[in-house]
Amino acid sequence: MIEENKIIQRPTASRMRAFILIWLGQQVSLIGSGLTGFALGVWVYQRTGSVTQLALIYLSMILPVIVISPIAGVLVDRWDRRWAMILSNTGAGLTTLTLALMLFIGRLEVWHIYLVTFANSTCNAFQWPAKTAATTLFVPKQHLARASGLTNLGQSVAQLISPVLAGVLVVTIQIQGVILLDFATFLFALVTLLLVRFPEAKTTAASTAGKGSLLGEAAYGWTYITARPGLLGLLIFFAVNNFLMGIVMVLATPLVLSFASAAVLGTVLSIGGSGMVVGSLVMSTWGGPQRHIISTACLASLC
């Protein structure tokens, strides 16, 4: 019986190590993306003085995720998770490198940033569902809440570190250096994905129920949500919450830059990410209450 438990624990431990390695690569890449996002926002606002043009960068970042995600989720279900992550990570890295090259030759315009940001966000629209689906392949069901907390911790740490670090780097190595550093983080994330072998995804009756055309499968996902009022209400709640947070994020940059430097702006945004770090650490160690929907809504309302 003891030997049987050891045999069961070995693959579980190996998969958890693989998950941690992937998480580390994505964490480094998130920090790099945060550096570029902060640097581009400051660069555009300081050169144009237009809040509208700054807001259009955020729109270019969010719009692909909203429009493409339903179809991206369907495609990721059909593709190999590992290759979906590799290709989306490669695409995002190449768009970042294109941005750096245009800066070095002095041809970068504001509308170029919109296009590059849109392309980068399109890659992320495939990256996130692939990463979420891959997590369930590596992490046992009883530890999924902790894995989710660890993933949120990565986002929180990126929000905590990236702005204050970018505020310093923009002054020392300029925006070109920041973007090249971001490209290096994409390479690091790509190497971690190439080093890991993903487990086979198991098919279930639920996963094959909506198989068919792309639009048919996307419609099945929407039907699944609307048939559960609690899930639909939670989705609407998050949409409203993110909408209001988006307004604050757009206005924060011009507000602070009107009386302080980019380094101060980075410090302010980093302080805002400290609460997320604390909450993610609690969820990673505790695992959360058994009624996840209620606790999630309460935490989101506090944020």
Buried (B, 14 or more C-beta within 10 A) or exposed (E): EEEEEEEEEEEEEEBBEBBBBBBBBBBBBBBBBBBBBBBBBBBBBEEEEEBEBBBBBBBBBBBBBEEBBBBBBBBBBEBBBBEBBBBBBBBBBBBBBBBBBBBEEEEBEBEBBBBBBBBBBBBBBBBBBBBBBBBBBBBEEEBEBBBBBBBBBBBBBBBBBBBBBBBEBBEEEEBBBBBBBBBBBBBBBBEBBEEBEBBEBEEEEEEEEBEEEEEEBBBBBEEEEEEEEEEEEBEEBEEEBEEEEBEEBBEBBBBBBEEEBBBBBBBBBBEBBEBBBEBBBBBBEEBBEEEEEEBBBEEEEEE
